Amino acid sequence: MGRNFILQPQELHLQKFLKMQLDTSFASAIHICVYLEKSGKRLVNSKELASSIGTNPVVVRRMVAKMKALGIIKVKAGLGGGYVLGRSASSITLWDIYLSMRKDNPFKLKAGSNKDSITNGLPAALEETFADTEYAMKKPLGNTTVRQVSSKISALELAV
């Protein structure tokens, strides 16, 4: 169940920032893994995945490369090639996927003008808070597997 709370104006900016940083790559990476889990051992190419997500195959290939580096996805190159999960869906957590998609700390703020003290001071001022926030995400993401997400989706399909 979702939490019922009202966001304060300063939280709205953070909410928009988080959506911008995480929704595109993180949610799409989860989508790819669930799609591969539902496809079983069948090789799935970037064009098929891109069509499912609603993006470009190049975007899919970039995301897959990151997940391949952590062993989440295996790649068979060449004609007739494609992707499969690199290990069982019950052993791949959302934290694994998150780590593959994060470039740095997703809460990292870029430095701005040297003349602006707020822009220059904000990254250091928020560093600990943002690190704590990322750490707080580890437990719920680490306790949720691709298999669990896939099962929830299947249950929702049956309920409709």
C-alpha positions as CSV (number, residue, x, y, z in Angstrom):
1,M,0.0,0.0,0.0
2,G,1.2,3.5,-0.8
3,R,1.8,6.1,1.9
4,N,-0.7,9.0,2.3
5,F,1.3,12.2,2.8
6,I,1.4,15.6,1.4
7,L,4.6,16.8,-0.3
8,Q,5.9,20.1,0.8
9,P,7.0,22.6,-1.9
10,Q,10.7,21.7,-1.4
11,E,9.9,18.0,-1.7
12,L,8.1,18.5,-5.0
13,H,11.4,19.6,-6.6
14,L,13.2,16.5,-5.2
15,Q,10.3,14.3,-6.4
16,K,10.6,15.7,-9.9
17,F,14.4,15.2,-9.7
18,L,14.1,11.6,-8.7
19,K,11.6,10.8,-11.4
20,M,13.9,12.4,-14.0
21,Q,16.9,10.4,-12.7
22,L,15.3,7.0,-12.0
23,D,12.1,6.5,-14.0
24,T,13.7,6.4,-17.4
25,S,16.6,4.0,-17.0
26,F,15.8,2.2,-13.7
27,A,12.2,1.4,-14.6
28,S,13.1,0.5,-18.1
29,A,15.8,-1.8,-16.9
30,I,13.3,-3.5,-14.6
31,H,11.0,-3.8,-17.6
32,I,13.7,-5.5,-19.6
33,C,14.5,-8.0,-16.9
34,V,10.8,-8.9,-16.3
35,Y,10.3,-9.2,-20.1
36,L,13.3,-11.6,-20.3
37,E,12.1,-13.6,-17.3
38,K,8.7,-14.0,-19.0
39,S,10.4,-15.0,-22.2
40,G,12.1,-17.9,-20.5
41,K,15.2,-19.2,-22.4
42,R,14.1,-17.5,-25.7
43,L,16.6,-15.0,-27.0
44,V,15.0,-11.5,-27.2
45,N,16.6,-8.8,-29.3
46,S,16.8,-5.1,-28.7
47,K,14.2,-4.2,-31.3
48,E,11.6,-6.4,-29.5
49,L,12.5,-5.0,-26.1
50,A,12.5,-1.4,-27.4
51,S,9.0,-1.9,-28.8
52,S,7.8,-3.3,-25.5
53,I,9.2,-0.3,-23.6
54,G,8.4,2.3,-26.2
55,T,12.0,3.5,-26.8
56,N,14.7,3.1,-29.3
57,P,16.8,-0.2,-29.7
58,V,20.0,1.8,-29.1
59,V,18.7,2.9,-25.7
60,V,18.0,-0.8,-24.9
61,R,21.5,-1.8,-26.0
62,R,23.1,0.8,-23.7
63,M,21.1,-0.4,-20.7
64,V,21.7,-4.1,-21.5
65,A,25.5,-3.3,-21.7
66,K,25.4,-2.0,-18.1
67,M,23.4,-4.9,-16.8
68,K,25.7,-7.4,-18.7
69,A,28.7,-5.9,-16.8
70,L,27.1,-7.0,-13.5
71,G,26.0,-10.4,-14.9
72,I,22.3,-9.6,-14.8
73,I,21.9,-10.2,-18.6
74,K,23.7,-12.5,-21.0
75,V,24.2,-11.4,-24.6
76,K,24.5,-13.7,-27.6
77,A,25.9,-11.5,-30.4
78,G,25.4,-11.9,-34.2
79,L,22.5,-12.9,-36.4
80,G,19.7,-14.5,-34.4
81,G,21.3,-13.3,-31.2
82,G,19.7,-11.5,-28.3
83,Y,19.4,-11.4,-24.6
84,V,18.5,-13.7,-21.7
85,L,18.8,-13.2,-18.0
86,G,22.3,-13.9,-16.8
87,R,21.1,-15.7,-13.7
88,S,17.7,-16.8,-12.2
89,A,15.0,-14.1,-11.9
90,S,14.7,-15.1,-8.2
91,S,18.4,-14.1,-7.6
92,I,18.3,-10.7,-9.4
93,T,17.1,-8.0,-7.1
94,L,15.9,-4.5,-7.9
95,W,19.0,-3.3,-6.0
96,D,21.2,-5.2,-8.5
97,I,19.4,-3.5,-11.4
98,Y,19.6,-0.1,-9.6
99,L,23.3,-0.5,-9.2
100,S,23.8,-1.3,-12.8
101,M,21.9,1.8,-13.9
102,R,23.3,4.3,-11.6
103,K,26.2,6.4,-13.0
104,D,27.3,7.9,-9.7
105,N,25.1,8.8,-6.8
106,P,21.8,9.6,-8.6
107,F,21.3,12.4,-6.1
108,K,24.5,14.1,-7.1
109,L,24.1,17.7,-7.9
110,K,26.2,19.3,-10.6
111,A,28.4,22.2,-9.7
112,G,27.3,25.6,-11.1
113,S,28.7,29.0,-11.5
114,N,31.7,29.9,-9.3
115,K,30.0,33.1,-8.4
116,D,27.0,31.5,-6.9
117,S,27.6,30.3,-3.3
118,I,24.4,28.3,-3.1
119,T,25.1,26.3,-6.3
120,N,28.7,25.7,-5.1
121,G,27.7,24.8,-1.6
122,L,24.6,22.7,-2.2
123,P,26.4,19.4,-3.3
124,A,28.5,19.3,-0.1
125,A,25.6,20.4,2.1
126,L,23.4,17.6,0.8
127,E,26.0,14.9,0.2
128,E,25.3,13.0,3.5
129,T,21.5,13.4,3.2
130,F,21.5,12.0,-0.3
131,A,23.9,9.2,0.6
132,D,21.6,8.3,3.5
133,T,18.6,8.3,1.1
134,E,20.3,6.0,-1.3
135,Y,21.3,3.6,1.5
136,A,17.6,3.6,2.7
137,M,16.6,2.3,-0.7
138,K,18.9,-0.6,-0.5
139,K,16.8,-2.8,1.8
140,P,13.5,-2.6,0.0
141,L,15.1,-2.9,-3.4
142,G,17.4,-5.7,-2.2
143,N,14.4,-7.6,-0.9
144,T,12.5,-7.5,-4.2
145,T,13.4,-9.8,-7.0
146,V,12.6,-9.8,-10.7
147,R,10.7,-13.0,-10.1
148,Q,8.5,-11.3,-7.5
149,V,7.8,-8.3,-9.8
150,S,7.0,-10.7,-12.6
151,S,4.6,-12.7,-10.4
152,K,2.9,-9.5,-9.3
153,I,2.4,-8.5,-12.9
154,S,0.9,-11.9,-13.7
155,A,-1.4,-11.7,-10.7
156,L,-2.6,-8.3,-11.9
157,E,-3.2,-9.7,-15.4
158,L,-5.4,-12.4,-13.9
159,A,-7.3,-10.0,-11.8
160,V,-8.4,-8.0,-14.9
